Amino acid sequence: MATPSAYYLECPACQKETVHKLLKGTASDKGNEFTIDGVVKCNDCGHTRHKVIREKNAIDVPVIISWKEDSIQNTASLLPDEWLHVGEDFILEGSRVKITSIEVGDKRVDKAKAEDITTIWTKRHDKVRVKVSLHKGTTTLSKILVVPPDDEFYVNNEIQVGKYSAVIHRIKTHDDIIKRGKATAEDIKRLYATVIEANHFL
């Protein structure tokens, strides 16, 4: 385990929590605890003192990652007393995932400590699938856009969907139907757009 170069600690001189630089120290890793016996210096006031820092070792928690029709099993390395909440994001092996459910024993909960969790259920969140209804005359075609979750779509803006150029005329979100304004990709259930250019509408 790599030794951190700084810690967020309470300074007896400042009498507040500040960032402390680890000047020197001896690290030991025994059982489920990681310990540093060393000297730290407050970044705010410069106060230096001896400090023994104890942290619990990380544990591996099973994670299920869903993307399209597939589900992949993985593990996340977390501190035992770290709280996780449904709806929050975290990075797993370089990809952003969003927690959709937390399993503790045989129950599903909204939040839990890592040490109590049986399985974390997630979906990939570096990309989201946005459904698009393309209209041309009396014909409608359904397509999918795969985009970052924070991409924004505006009513009356032109978009490119494969070989089709189209103008958005309505956005359906999880809570509303937008006829003016914008929405982010992760909030969109469907885009409705009128084709303005295409080689063949098929």
Protein Blocks (a to p, Z undefined) as FASTA:
>chain_A
ZZdfbdcdddfklopacddddfbdcdddehjbccdddddddfklopacdddddddddddd
dddddehjbccdddddddfklccdehiacdeehiacddfbdcehjaccfbdcfklpmbdc
dddfkbccddddddehjbccdddddddfkbccdehiacdehjbccddfbdcdfkbccfbd
cddfklpfbdcdddfbdfbdZZ
